[in-house]
Amino acid sequence: MANASPPALPAASPDDGPHFREPWDVDEVAVFLHPPTRLAELLETADLPLHARIAVYVDARGAIARVELDGVADEDLSAAMRDALHDASFLPARSGGAPVPSVKRFEVGSAMLAQRVVRADTPDDSCPEPAQEKGPPCTGGPSQ
């Protein structure tokens, strides 16, 4: 059976408190200050194939107001993923130079983690030797 993508999450609603702007409605999107490292650990140890869509509602202070997950049928895993996401912190999105509430959307899945591991273990031949020796693979080569 082919991996089916989960349905899209609904757009942010003005009835959800402050109006959380979509990424295309801001000048600068919210960015992770501290990524949810426990989320990667959870996904690496999950004993099932997974493809989840995540929406993190980030207020104008960079605090997480709400997390929505779609595509995670296991309730325990879903709760653990939410908790892990709440460990993250953000620089808020900006519009007109001012911080604004926004939605940070991304997808995670078992296959994505496998690709990340393969890429991290495989040197990029387009990088100069010193770049290959210093940790993460170079990403500026022609193969990108």
Sine and cosine of phi, psi and omega as CSV:
sin_phi,cos_phi,sin_psi,cos_psi,sin_omega,cos_omega
0.00,0.00,0.75,-0.66,-0.01,-1.00
-0.95,0.32,0.50,-0.87,0.05,-1.00
-0.95,0.32,0.89,-0.46,0.02,-1.00
-1.00,-0.02,0.65,-0.76,0.06,-1.00
-0.96,0.27,0.61,-0.79,0.06,-1.00
-0.94,0.35,0.36,-0.93,0.02,-1.00
-0.90,0.43,0.42,-0.91,-0.01,-1.00
-0.92,0.40,0.55,-0.84,0.09,-1.00
-0.96,0.28,0.49,-0.87,0.02,-1.00
-0.92,0.38,0.44,-0.90,0.04,-1.00
-0.92,0.40,0.40,-0.92,0.03,-1.00
-0.87,0.49,0.64,-0.77,-0.05,-1.00
-0.94,-0.33,0.67,-0.74,0.06,-1.00
-0.89,0.45,-0.31,0.95,0.01,-1.00
-0.99,0.16,-0.03,1.00,-0.03,-1.00
-1.00,0.01,0.45,0.89,-0.08,-1.00
0.99,-0.13,-0.69,-0.72,0.02,-1.00
-0.89,0.46,0.48,-0.88,0.00,-1.00
-0.96,0.28,0.93,-0.37,0.03,-1.00
-1.00,0.08,0.90,-0.43,-0.06,-1.00
-0.99,0.17,0.57,-0.82,0.08,-1.00
-0.97,0.26,0.37,-0.93,-0.04,-1.00
-0.82,0.57,-0.56,0.83,-0.03,-1.00
-0.98,0.20,-0.10,1.00,0.01,-1.00
-0.97,-0.23,0.25,0.97,0.01,-1.00
-0.77,-0.64,0.35,-0.94,0.04,-1.00
-0.98,0.22,-0.63,0.78,0.02,-1.00
-0.73,-0.69,0.80,-0.60,-0.02,-1.00
-0.97,0.25,0.36,-0.93,0.09,-1.00
-0.90,0.44,0.63,-0.78,0.01,-1.00
-0.79,-0.62,0.52,-0.85,0.03,-1.00
-0.91,0.41,0.77,-0.64,0.23,-0.97
-1.00,0.04,-0.71,0.71,0.06,-1.00
-0.76,-0.65,0.96,-0.27,-0.02,-1.00
-0.90,0.43,0.37,-0.93,0.01,-1.00
-0.98,0.21,0.98,0.18,-0.08,-1.00
-0.89,0.46,-0.53,0.85,0.03,-1.00
-0.91,0.42,-0.45,0.89,0.03,-1.00
-0.89,0.45,-0.71,0.70,0.03,-1.00
-0.88,0.48,-0.66,0.75,0.02,-1.00
-0.89,0.46,-0.68,0.73,0.03,-1.00
-0.87,0.49,-0.72,0.70,-0.05,-1.00
-0.92,0.39,-0.57,0.82,0.02,-1.00
-0.93,0.37,-0.48,0.87,-0.03,-1.00
-0.99,-0.15,-0.14,0.99,0.02,-1.00
-0.89,0.46,0.71,-0.70,-0.07,-1.00
-0.99,-0.14,0.65,0.76,0.02,-1.00
-0.40,-0.92,0.48,-0.88,0.08,-1.00
-0.92,0.40,0.57,-0.82,-0.11,-0.99
-0.55,-0.84,0.64,-0.77,0.18,-0.98
-0.59,-0.81,0.95,-0.30,-0.08,-1.00
-0.86,-0.51,0.59,-0.80,0.15,-0.99
-0.98,-0.22,0.71,-0.71,-0.09,-1.00
-0.82,-0.57,0.68,-0.73,0.13,-0.99
-0.82,-0.58,0.87,-0.48,0.04,-1.00
-0.94,-0.33,0.86,-0.51,0.00,-1.00
-1.00,-0.01,0.92,-0.39,-0.09,-1.00
-0.95,-0.32,0.83,-0.56,-0.02,-1.00
-0.98,0.20,0.01,-1.00,-0.08,-1.00
-0.94,0.35,-0.19,0.98,0.07,-1.00
-1.00,-0.06,-0.13,0.99,-0.04,-1.00
1.00,-0.06,0.04,1.00,0.03,-1.00
-0.99,0.11,0.50,-0.87,0.02,-1.00
-0.99,0.13,0.86,-0.52,0.01,-1.00
-1.00,0.01,-0.57,0.83,-0.07,-1.00
-0.27,-0.96,0.49,-0.87,0.07,-1.00
-0.80,-0.60,0.75,-0.67,0.09,-1.00
-0.87,-0.49,0.71,-0.71,0.05,-1.00
-0.86,-0.50,0.62,-0.79,0.09,-1.00
-0.71,-0.71,0.71,-0.70,0.03,-1.00
0.98,-0.20,0.17,0.99,0.02,-1.00
-0.91,-0.42,0.98,-0.22,-0.06,-1.00
-0.98,0.21,-0.53,0.85,-0.03,-1.00
-0.97,0.26,0.91,-0.42,-0.09,-1.00
-0.90,0.43,-0.60,0.80,0.02,-1.00
-0.91,0.41,-0.68,0.73,0.03,-1.00
-0.91,0.42,-0.66,0.75,0.02,-1.00
-0.86,0.51,-0.72,0.69,0.01,-1.00
-0.89,0.45,-0.66,0.75,0.01,-1.00
-0.91,0.41,-0.62,0.79,0.03,-1.00
-0.91,0.41,-0.67,0.74,0.04,-1.00
-0.87,0.50,-0.73,0.69,0.02,-1.00
-0.86,0.51,-0.70,0.72,-0.01,-1.00
-0.89,0.46,-0.64,0.77,0.00,-1.00
-0.92,0.40,-0.54,0.84,0.01,-1.00
-0.93,0.36,-0.23,0.97,0.08,-1.00
-0.97,0.24,-0.29,0.96,-0.03,-1.00
-0.96,0.27,0.38,-0.93,0.15,-0.99
-0.72,-0.69,0.40,-0.92,-0.15,-0.99
-0.74,-0.67,0.44,-0.90,0.36,-0.93
-1.00,0.04,0.77,-0.63,-0.06,-1.00
-0.93,0.37,0.33,-0.94,0.12,-0.99
-0.91,0.42,0.35,-0.94,0.01,-1.00
-0.74,-0.67,0.58,-0.81,0.08,-1.00
-0.61,-0.79,0.80,-0.60,-0.06,-1.00
0.88,0.48,0.46,0.89,0.02,-1.00
1.00,0.07,-0.15,0.99,-0.04,-1.00
-0.96,-0.29,0.56,-0.83,0.08,-1.00
-0.92,0.39,0.64,-0.77,-0.01,-1.00
-0.68,-0.73,0.47,-0.88,0.10,-1.00
-0.93,0.37,0.61,-0.79,-0.04,-1.00
-0.46,-0.89,0.12,-0.99,0.04,-1.00
-0.94,-0.35,0.78,-0.63,0.10,-0.99
-0.98,-0.22,0.90,-0.43,-0.04,-1.00
-0.92,-0.38,0.68,-0.73,0.09,-1.00
-0.35,-0.94,0.19,-0.98,0.00,-1.00
-0.85,-0.53,0.55,-0.83,0.11,-0.99
-0.73,-0.69,0.40,-0.92,0.04,-1.00
-0.14,-0.99,0.27,-0.96,-0.01,-1.00
-0.85,0.53,-0.70,0.71,-0.03,-1.00
-0.91,0.42,-0.60,0.80,0.01,-1.00
-0.91,0.43,-0.64,0.77,0.03,-1.00
-0.91,0.42,-0.65,0.76,0.01,-1.00
-0.88,0.47,-0.66,0.75,0.02,-1.00
-0.91,0.42,-0.65,0.76,0.01,-1.00
-0.88,0.47,-0.67,0.74,0.00,-1.00
-0.90,0.43,-0.69,0.73,0.01,-1.00
-0.89,0.46,-0.70,0.71,-0.01,-1.00
-0.90,0.43,-0.64,0.77,-0.02,-1.00
-0.92,0.38,-0.49,0.87,-0.03,-1.00
-1.00,-0.02,-0.13,0.99,-0.06,-1.00
-0.92,-0.39,0.91,-0.42,0.01,-1.00
-0.90,0.44,0.56,-0.83,0.05,-1.00
-1.00,0.04,0.92,-0.40,-0.07,-1.00
-0.90,0.44,-0.27,0.96,-0.03,-1.00
-0.99,0.10,-0.09,1.00,-0.02,-1.00
-1.00,-0.02,0.54,-0.84,0.13,-0.99
-0.92,0.39,0.46,-0.89,-0.06,-1.00
-0.78,0.63,-0.72,0.70,-0.03,-1.00
-0.86,0.51,-0.58,0.82,0.00,-1.00
-0.91,0.41,-0.58,0.81,-0.01,-1.00
-0.93,0.36,-0.46,0.89,-0.05,-1.00
-0.99,0.14,-0.24,0.97,-0.14,-0.99
-0.98,-0.18,0.64,0.77,0.10,-0.99
0.98,-0.21,-0.81,-0.58,-0.12,-0.99
-0.86,0.52,0.55,-0.84,0.01,-1.00
-0.88,0.48,0.51,-0.86,0.08,-1.00
-0.90,0.43,0.63,-0.78,-0.01,-1.00
-0.88,-0.48,0.21,0.98,-0.08,-1.00
-0.99,-0.17,0.13,0.99,-0.09,-1.00
-0.99,0.16,0.06,-1.00,-0.04,-1.00
-0.92,0.40,-0.27,0.96,-0.03,-1.00
-0.97,0.23,-0.07,1.00,-0.07,-1.00
-1.00,0.04,0.00,0.00,0.00,0.00
